[in-house]
Every structure is written in C-alpha cells, then in structure tokens.
Amino acid sequence: GGGPAKEAVSDTGPTEADQLFNIFAGKEDHKLQPDDWYPSWLWSLDKPRRTYGELSMMFIHGVGIEEARQSDFNRFLRLHRVLLIKTNNARLQKRGRPVFPP
C-alpha cells in the first residue's frame, strides 16, 4: 500500500505552562530534611530482601529465628506457596495430564 505519507511527529512536547498533568509546574522543589525526620523503614528499602533459602533456614530449621519479623514470615509463606504450585505443575506435566492455563 502506497498511501499518503504521514507527517513526522515532533519530539518536542508542550511547554511547561501547557502541560495538563504537571501539577508541580511553577512550584519550587521540596527542601531536604535531616535523616531523623524521615521514617526508619525508609533507610532499609535499598537493602536486598531475604531469599527463600534464608527464610526457610529461619522458619523451618530455626536458624536466626530471634531476629525474625512478621513481614519475613509473610514473605516466606508467599514464596513457599509459589514453590509448591510450580513443583506441582511440573509434576503434573511429567505425568502427561493436561494443565489448564489460568
């Protein structure tokens, strides 16, 4: 199909005053506060989360259970359920049973 050529879309967007969804246009940036002003959980966001292996050592074998938190236990349960589902699906596929898509 040799239809008419489309016009090139310009890469420049609307100016700051023309942007419909820029609710911070014309406002100054927030000032940074001292570290103790922010909640303590904010500083742990950049740390890697515990793996399933670490959590299973903690909750199944009791290694380091003293520093366990409720969020660790909830993560362990979620990861354990996912592992059980994947294992069961692999077992069913080996037996030749049909696996229905979700």
Secondary structure, 3 states (H helix, E strand, C coil): CCCCCCCCCCCCCCCHHHCCCCCCCCCCCCCCCCHHHCCHHHHHCCCCCCCHHHHHHHHCCCCCHHHCCHHHHHHHHHHHHHHHHHHHHHHHHHCCCCCCCC
